[in-house]
């Protein structure tokens, strides 16, 4: 499980950005946060905005499809 514990003891998701993301002024990337049975996805330019929750099996199928496996 990839969670961090904040100063007040609440669990926080460990968000990760793609290594292919631009480091410039373009904000055209998503971030993911893997958890036990779910992968959360959010817009990197709106980190407090809505999040998409995807089941682990569905995420694995998506990644395999995107990678052309």
Secondary structure, DSSP 4 states (H G I P E B T S, - for coil): --EEE-TTS-EEE--EE-TTS--SS----EEEEE-SSEEEEEETT-TTS-EEEEEHHHHHHHHHHHHT-
